[in-house]
Amino acid sequence: MRLPALARNGRLPALARNGRRACGMPSSQMRRLAAGRPTLPAPRIARSLSSASAARHSASEAPAPPLQASEAPAPPLQASEAPAPPLQDTFGRLHDYLRISVTERCNLRCQYCMPEEGIDLTRSSQLLTTPEILRIARIFVQQGVTKIRLTGGEPSIRKDIVELVAGLNELRPLGLQRIAMTTNGIALRRKLQPLREAGMDGLNISLDTRDPRKFELFTRRSGCTRVLQTIADASALGFEFVKVNVVVMRGQNEDELSSFVEMTHEDPLDVRFIEYMPFDGNKWGRQKLVSYKEMLDGLLRLYGDRLERLPLEPNHTAKGFKIRGYRGQFGFITSMTRSFCSECNRVRVMADGNLKVCLFGNAEVSLRDMLRSGASDAQVVATIAQAIKRKKRAHAGMDTLSQMPNRPMIKIGG
């Protein structure tokens, strides 16, 4: 049987008076062919019907046949088939924590952060502006980010840091819950109160030694007493948390662990002992690494059964402990010997606007260029989602990392 050609205007030929097409094919079959579906035979008329009744029951008037499998409505989308949120990677990790580096400049020269010879700073015209930072932050918050941490360089030396925090604070109705900052504390004291009033919730203050002489060796600058005073002032100002970051390096400060733990006796501080990590120019070596196990064993010998392990927090970076009766606590960030990649919920935007989904990965994508080329929020979200989908299950081992190209820590953001 030849199929009728479509009319020039794209419509099917008109129905004949008896409900069939000019070719004699029922209209229901013609509709199925036009839709690319197989034809169904016209239902038979019961033999008991009179010839007059049979005339009235032409194929076009017959009751519609039951839906076939190919015509049945699509079943509702199951939860497992639903599109993944833009900030969820292929391993199911949801990234609700954004770190934004707001400057590459710093007033210290810490060994593990900046190469001894210094760095080539990015031209100011190539750094994110305050409106660009706030737009990127808003886009991330609208996609589910609940915590933003400002890093650097040293963020407190940025002239508009208080205004920037106030701008981030306006994102709380969109879902932002916490604003924090990592700082060396040198220039922070006079800004503590304005930052708290602008919406800053908590601080991580870097201090690798309490010895002024060793401080100068670590940072190539003076200022130990100033940092200790900043920690005391911040603790008294009522921030939700004040954490002290301590990078532990063999031969330099591994003998000071108990001294830092004692800082948690009277004050509700949270001291973080960080395993030394490899970045460009910091001369990392396995022989300089003091492992989590070694640090913990030493404190166990000193404090015995007074040392209590704390429950792991969701998306933890630190394994927490406290000394019974002390107000504060301490923990270990074990990126080298016991990685926590399976719990990772963090992404980074660096001062030049590049997105980095893993601290130790060297894959980057420029959000700055997208913003400046007129990209819409939806296009930026799509690019972010693609980058996160490419995130690996875990970073490489420490010896491999030490051979891989990466930025200096100061150009990533702590």
C-alpha positions in Angstrom: 0.0 0.0 0.0 1.4 3.4 -1.0 1.5 6.1 1.7 0.0 9.4 0.8 2.3 12.3 0.4 2.1 15.2 2.8 0.5 18.4 1.5 2.7 21.3 0.5 1.8 23.1 3.6 3.0 20.2 5.8 -0.5 19.1 6.7 -2.1 15.7 6.1 -4.7 15.4 3.3 -8.3 16.3 4.3 -10.5 13.5 5.7 -13.1 11.9 3.3 -16.7 12.0 4.4 -16.6 8.5 5.7 -13.8 9.3 8.0 -11.0 7.8 5.8 -8.3 9.4 3.9 -8.5 9.6 0.1 -6.2 6.6 0.0 -8.6 4.6 2.2 -6.3 4.6 5.2 -7.9 5.4 8.6 -7.0 8.8 10.1 -5.7 7.2 13.3 -3.2 5.3 11.3 -2.1 8.4 9.4 -1.5 10.2 12.6 0.7 7.3 13.8 2.7 7.3 10.7 3.2 11.1 10.8 4.5 10.7 14.4 6.8 7.9 13.3 4.8 5.2 15.2 3.7 1.9 13.9 0.1 1.6 12.6 -2.6 -0.4 14.5 -5.4 -2.4 12.8 -8.8 -0.8 13.0 -10.9 -2.6 15.7 -13.4 -5.2 14.3 -17.2 -4.4 14.6 -19.2 -7.0 16.4 -21.1 -9.3 14.0 -24.4 -8.8 15.9 -24.6 -5.2 14.7 -27.0 -4.5 11.9 -25.7 -3.3 8.6 -27.0 0.2 9.5 -25.1 0.2 12.7 -22.0 -1.1 11.0 -22.1 1.9 8.7 -22.1 4.2 11.7 -19.1 2.4 13.2 -16.5 3.3 10.7 -12.9 3.2 11.8 -12.8 6.9 12.6 -15.8 6.5 15.0 -14.6 3.3 16.7 -13.4 3.6 20.3 -9.7 4.4 20.6 -7.6 1.2 21.0 -5.7 0.9 24.3 -2.3 2.6 24.4 0.6 0.4 23.3 3.9 0.4 25.1 5.5 2.8 22.6 2.7 5.3 23.3 2.4 5.0 27.0 3.4 8.2 29.0 7.0 8.3 30.2 7.3 7.2 33.8 8.2 10.0 36.3 11.9 10.6 36.7 13.4 8.6 39.6 15.6 10.3 42.2 18.6 8.3 40.9 18.0 9.6 37.4 17.5 13.3 38.3 20.2 15.7 37.1 23.0 16.1 39.6 23.2 19.5 41.3 25.9 21.7 39.6 28.2 21.5 42.6 28.1 17.7 42.9 30.9 15.7 41.4 30.7 12.2 39.9 31.6 10.7 43.2 28.6 12.2 45.0 30.5 14.9 46.8 28.5 18.1 47.2 30.7 21.2 47.3 29.1 23.7 49.6 32.4 25.4 50.8 34.1 28.1 48.7 37.5 29.6 49.4 38.2 32.9 47.6 41.7 34.4 47.5 41.3 38.2 47.5 45.0 39.1 47.0 48.4 37.6 46.2 50.2 40.2 48.4 51.4 39.4 51.8 53.4 41.1 54.6 55.2 37.9 55.6 57.4 35.4 53.6 56.6 32.1 55.2 58.9 29.2 54.0 56.1 26.8 53.1 54.0 29.4 51.4 56.3 31.7 49.3 59.5 30.8 47.5 62.6 32.5 49.0 63.1 34.4 45.8 59.5 35.7 45.9 56.9 35.5 43.2 55.8 37.5 40.1 52.6 39.2 41.1 49.7 39.2 38.7 48.9 42.6 37.2 46.2 44.4 39.2 44.1 44.6 36.0 44.0 40.8 35.9 42.8 40.4 39.5 39.2 40.1 40.4 37.5 43.3 41.3 35.2 43.6 44.4 32.1 43.5 42.2 33.4 40.4 40.4 34.2 38.6 43.7 30.7 39.4 45.0 29.1 38.2 41.8 31.0 34.9 41.8 30.2 34.4 45.5 26.5 35.1 44.8 26.4 32.5 41.9 28.0 29.9 44.2 25.6 30.6 47.0 22.6 30.4 44.7 23.9 26.9 43.8 24.2 25.7 47.4 27.4 27.1 48.9 26.8 27.8 52.6 30.4 28.7 53.7 32.8 31.2 52.3 36.4 31.7 53.5 38.5 34.6 52.4 42.2 33.8 51.9 45.3 35.2 50.2 48.1 36.3 50.3 47.1 38.2 53.4 43.4 39.3 53.0 43.6 41.8 55.9 45.9 44.1 53.9 43.2 44.5 51.2 42.0 48.1 51.6 38.3 47.3 51.2 38.3 44.0 53.1 35.6 45.2 55.6 33.3 46.4 52.7 33.9 43.1 50.9 32.8 41.1 54.0 29.7 43.4 54.4 28.9 42.6 50.7 29.2 38.8 51.4 27.0 39.3 54.5 24.2 40.4 52.2 24.1 36.9 50.7 22.8 35.3 53.8 19.1 35.4 52.6 20.2 33.3 49.7 21.6 30.6 51.9 25.1 31.7 53.0 25.6 30.6 56.7 29.2 31.3 57.5 31.9 33.8 56.5 35.5 33.1 57.7 39.0 34.3 56.9 42.5 32.8 57.0 45.1 35.4 58.1 48.5 35.8 59.6 47.2 38.3 62.1 50.0 40.9 61.6 47.8 43.7 60.4 44.5 42.4 61.7 44.1 43.8 65.2 42.7 47.2 64.2 40.2 45.6 61.9 38.9 42.9 64.2 35.9 44.9 65.5 34.9 46.3 62.1 35.1 42.8 60.5 33.0 41.3 63.3 30.4 44.0 62.8 30.4 43.5 59.0 29.5 39.9 59.4 32.7 37.9 59.8 31.9 34.7 61.8 35.3 33.2 62.4 39.1 33.4 61.9 41.9 31.0 61.2 45.1 32.7 62.3 48.5 31.2 61.2 51.2 31.0 63.8 53.9 28.3 63.4 55.9 29.1 66.5 55.5 31.0 69.8 59.2 31.7 69.9 60.0 35.2 68.4 63.4 34.2 67.2 62.1 31.1 65.4 59.2 33.2 64.1 61.6 35.3 62.1 63.2 32.1 60.6 59.8 30.8 59.6 58.4 34.0 58.2 61.5 36.0 57.3 59.9 38.9 59.2 59.3 39.9 62.8 55.9 40.1 64.5 55.4 37.1 66.8 54.1 39.2 69.7 51.7 41.0 67.5 50.1 37.8 66.2 49.8 36.4 69.8 48.0 39.6 70.8 45.7 39.4 67.8 44.7 35.8 68.8 43.9 37.0 72.3 41.9 39.9 71.1 39.9 37.9 68.6 39.1 35.3 71.2 37.8 38.0 73.5 35.7 39.6 70.8 33.2 36.8 70.5 33.9 35.4 67.1 32.1 32.0 66.7 35.5 30.4 66.4 39.2 31.3 66.4 41.5 28.6 65.1 45.3 28.7 65.1 47.0 27.0 62.1 50.4 25.5 62.8 52.4 24.0 59.9 54.7 21.5 61.6 58.2 21.1 60.1 60.9 18.7 61.4 63.8 20.5 63.0 61.9 23.7 63.4 58.8 23.5 65.5 57.9 19.9 66.2 59.1 20.4 69.8 56.4 23.1 70.4 53.3 21.0 70.0 52.6 20.8 73.8 53.1 24.6 74.0 50.3 25.1 71.4 48.0 22.6 73.2 48.4 24.6 76.4 46.9 27.6 74.5 43.6 25.7 74.7 43.7 25.4 78.5 42.2 28.8 79.4 40.9 29.9 76.0 38.3 28.3 73.7 40.8 28.1 70.8 41.0 25.4 68.2 44.7 24.6 67.3 45.3 22.8 64.0 48.6 21.0 63.4 49.1 20.8 59.7 51.3 18.2 57.9 53.9 20.0 55.7 52.6 19.9 52.1 54.5 20.3 48.8 53.9 23.4 46.6 56.0 25.2 44.0 59.1 26.7 45.5 58.7 25.6 49.1 61.5 22.9 49.0 59.3 20.2 50.4 61.0 17.0 51.4 59.8 13.8 53.0 62.5 14.2 55.7 60.9 17.5 56.7 57.4 15.9 57.2 56.2 15.2 60.7 53.4 12.8 60.3 50.0 12.8 62.2 50.9 9.6 63.9 54.2 10.9 65.1 52.6 14.1 66.5 49.8 12.2 68.2 52.1 9.6 69.7 54.2 12.4 71.3 51.1 14.1 72.8 49.8 10.8 74.1 53.0 10.2 75.9 52.7 13.6 77.5 49.0 13.7 78.4 48.1 10.0 78.6 44.4 9.2 79.2 43.6 12.9 79.6 43.7 13.2 75.8 40.3 12.6 74.4 39.3 12.0 70.8 36.4 14.1 69.4 33.8 12.9 66.9 34.6 13.6 63.3 32.6 16.5 61.9 30.9 16.2 58.5 33.3 17.0 55.7 36.1 17.1 58.2 39.6 18.4 57.4 40.9 17.8 60.9 40.9 14.9 63.3 40.0 16.5 66.6 41.1 16.0 70.2 41.1 17.8 73.5 42.6 17.6 76.9 40.1 16.8 79.6 39.3 19.9 81.5 40.6 22.3 78.9 38.3 24.9 77.3 39.6 24.6 73.8 40.6 21.7 71.5 43.2 20.8 68.9 43.4 18.7 65.8 45.5 17.4 62.9 45.2 18.1 59.2 46.6 15.0 57.6 46.6 15.7 53.9 49.9 13.8 53.3 49.6 10.6 55.4 45.8 10.1 55.8 44.0 12.1 53.1 40.4 13.1 53.5 39.5 13.4 49.8 36.4 11.3 50.2 34.9 14.0 52.4 36.1 17.0 50.3 33.4 19.7 49.9 35.7 22.6 48.9 36.5 24.5 45.8 38.8 27.6 45.4 38.6 30.7 43.3 42.0 32.4 43.2 42.8 36.1 43.1 43.1 36.1 39.3 39.7 34.5 39.0 40.8 31.0 38.2 38.6 28.1 39.6 40.6 25.3 41.2 38.5 22.3 42.3 41.4 20.5 44.1 44.2 22.1 46.2 46.7 19.7 44.6 45.3 19.6 41.1 46.8 21.8 38.4 43.6 22.0 36.3 42.1 25.5 36.3 39.4 27.5 34.5 39.1 31.2 34.3 35.8 32.6 35.7 37.2 36.1 35.4 37.4 35.8 31.6 33.9 34.6 31.4 32.6 37.5 33.5 34.5 40.0 31.4 33.3 38.5 28.1 29.7 39.1 29.1 28.8 35.5 30.2 25.4 35.0 31.9 25.1 33.5 35.3 23.8 30.3 33.7 26.8 30.0 31.5 29.1 30.5 34.5 27.2 27.9 36.5 27.6 25.4 33.5 31.3 26.0 33.5 31.6 25.5 37.2 29.6 22.3 37.0 31.8 20.9 34.2 35.0 21.7 36.2 33.6 20.0 39.3 32.5 16.9 37.3 36.1 16.5 36.2 37.3 16.4 39.8 39.3 13.3 40.6 38.4 10.8 43.4 41.6 11.7 45.3 44.9 13.6 44.9 48.2 11.8 44.2 50.5 10.6 46.9 52.9 13.0 48.5 56.0 11.9 46.6 54.2 12.3 43.3 52.8 15.7 44.4 56.2 17.0 45.1 57.1 16.4 41.5 53.9 17.8 40.0 53.7 21.4 38.8 51.4 23.6 41.0 51.2 27.2 42.1 53.0 28.4 45.1 50.7 28.4 48.1 50.5 32.2 48.2 49.0 32.3 44.7 46.4 29.6 45.5 45.1 30.8 48.9 45.3 29.0 52.2 
